[in-house]
Amino acid sequence: MHFDGSEQLYERARKRIPGGVNSPVRAFGAVGGHPFFVERAQGPWLFDVDGNRYLDYVCSWGPGILGHAHPQVVDAVQRACAGGLTFGAPTAGEVELAELIGVCVPDVEMVRLVSSGTEAVMSAVRVARGYTGREKIVKFAGNYHGHSDGLLVKAGSGLMTQSVPDSAGVPPGYAASTLTAVYNDEASVRALMEENHGQVAAVVVEPVAANMGVVPPKKGFLEFLRRITKEKNSLLIFDEVITGFRLGLGGASEYTGVHADLYTFGKIVGGGMPLAAYGGRRDIMSSVAPLGAVYQAGTLSGNPVAVAAGIATLKILMDDPDIYERIDRRARTLAAAYRSAGLTVNRAGSLLSAFFVPGGQVENYEDACRCDREAFADYFRHMLERGIYVAPSQFEAMFVSDAHSDELIGETSRAVAAHFGGI
Ligand SMILES: *Cc1c(COP(=O)(O)O)cnc(C)c1O
């Protein structure tokens, strides 16, 4: 493989952009080497500026459930562009997308569109505080909810492979009202809820965690969160920025049968464009301005081009619900290949992670941290050399899209076997 073009771009990029990238994990810090620069993408493939082709299991970190550049989505975007890029005034598309989200996730009676998952969770937390009149929130170590100040506490993913545990520049006061519990550990939640009785506005959780690698909830864990939040008059927020429209059309509430008060969406809901959403119970969402006293706004919120991509994506998923059966089956095949190689595999639907903790169990952040990062980096390089791009970090999910055919999954499984079989 040649990387001259990427190397030159990386050199230029590092002079003008911190670390040469616009989001830290793209810099390949955890696996060494330098990132490849993408020229274009189609279906399951990424093509870099040097003409190399990669089978892509990152899928832009989640949005790409249909594969890249799906013709119907691209067409919808192109038509929207021709009609103007942004108006700062309401459009029919926003109403349609809000209705589609509500059809897929009936708990979302009202919804607000924003531009990133970070914004969605930040806003949902503000609504929870405004609605309950309480200040504190409970989150889980290893769950990531975007990079807003109060949520950058034990936040998993990109932060697990940086030397800073959380982030400089966050005033201690912001983080002080964020209480951190242990994922899948009821006692840790109960203790915080009791110590802070009457002060917790919300428990915010990734219903299937996917930012410390994939860590599904243990049986009864989400049910417990539902019960204790009700008991303490706190709200339950499902951060479904990854799981929404991924675990099925109905996301985590359909997949697990547990229902939250507020939900956040991103990634898939924008069909590859910068769009995210938060919503839920009508009485709670009625506290958002201009109806209520919780202020939240955005110049590009509900952007017509992004909305067109979101609508087109959701409609494809709604018209062909077998997509979920297909991507789940393919993820199951991959999971089996990693298990045969002796790794610890967690999977939920089309999300999976192979942890380099042989024979172990990964149920929380501490477990995830025990994995062998050197061995992971080795495996990453081996896969990349074979033209297979998995996330450049142990703490990210592997995403299977509808463009990953059974043949391609088979090829990937063989590459896994080759690496671990020492071939
Ligand atoms: C990606 C992610 C976010 C942040 O979304 P951005 O669009 O990157 O700001 C929030 N929560 C979860 C669960 C995510 O996976």
Residues whose N, C-alpha, C, O or C-beta is under 5 A from the ligand:
A	BS01	LIG	S116 G117 T118 Y144 H145 G146 E206 D239 V241 I242 G266
